[in-house]
Amino acid sequence: METKYKTVEELLENPKRWTQLSTARDAEGTNVCYLSNRATSWCLWGAMRKVLSGADQETANKAVRELTGCGAVHFNDNHNHEEVMALVRAAKI
């Protein structure tokens, strides 16, 4: 049974559930869709898509851009887990 996460922070808080250079990966590290039931780790963008509704996704995207000056994918792929989590907390997502 798949665990339901209420926030992006809850999903990504464990570094094992975070990835870079892919929206999501399975347990073997293979790229998968962020909605796949095989996904075990997500980038910031993939986690936002998995956890948030459409309107909340737009709000989160806006917050990420305002806080970083770039999009979620760029920030995720150019920063470490700790920095991504600091952004997630600052954006309250």
N, C-alpha and C positions, 0 to 999 in steps of 0.2 A: 504494500500500500504506500502510495506517495505521500510524503509529508507536505502539508500546506503551510507556507510561510506567509506571515501577515505583512512583513516589511522587507525591503531590500536589505536593510541592516541585518535582520534576522537570518536571511538566506546566506549572505556573504560573510557573516562574522567569523566563521570557521575558514581559515585559509585554504583548507582542502576543497571547499566549495567555490573557490574563486579561480579564474583562469584569465589568460591574456591571449590576444591574437585569434580569438574565436568567440562567438557568442555563447557557445556551450561545448562541453566535452563529456564523453562517457568515461567510465572507470578506467578504460585502457588509454585514454587521452585522445581518442578519435573525435574530430569535429562532428557535432550533432546539432539539430535544431534546438533552440532554447526551450521549446515546449515538449521535446521528446521525453518519454518516460525513462529513457536510458541516460539522460543528462545527469551528471553528478557534480559538475562545476560550471559556473557562469561568469562572464565578464559583467561589468557594471551595466552595460546596455542590455544584455540578455536577461540579467536579473530584473531590471526595470520592466522589461516586456513580460516576463514570467509572472511577476508579483502584482504589478499595478494595472488598473483599468485604463482605458483610453484617455480620459480626461486627466487622471492622475499621472499618466506617462508624460503628457504635455507639460504639466506643472513641474514634474521632476526634471525634465529636459531643460526647461527654462531656468530652474534653480541651479543646475549643474553649469550651464553656460554663464550665468551671472556670477557664480563663485569662481569659475576657472578661466573663463574667456574661450573655452573650447567645448567640444561635445564629449559625451560620455565615453565613446569608443576611444578617441584620442587620449583622453585623460587616463583611462584604464590601462591602455597599452603602453603608456609612457611613465607610469608611476607604480610604486610597490603597493602591496596589500594594505599596509598601515596607512598610506596616504589616501588610497581609495576609500578606506573605511572612515577616515577623518572627513572626507568630502561627503560621504553618505550621511554621516551624523550631522554635519553642518547644514546639509540640504534637507534633513529630517525626512529621509526616504527609507 
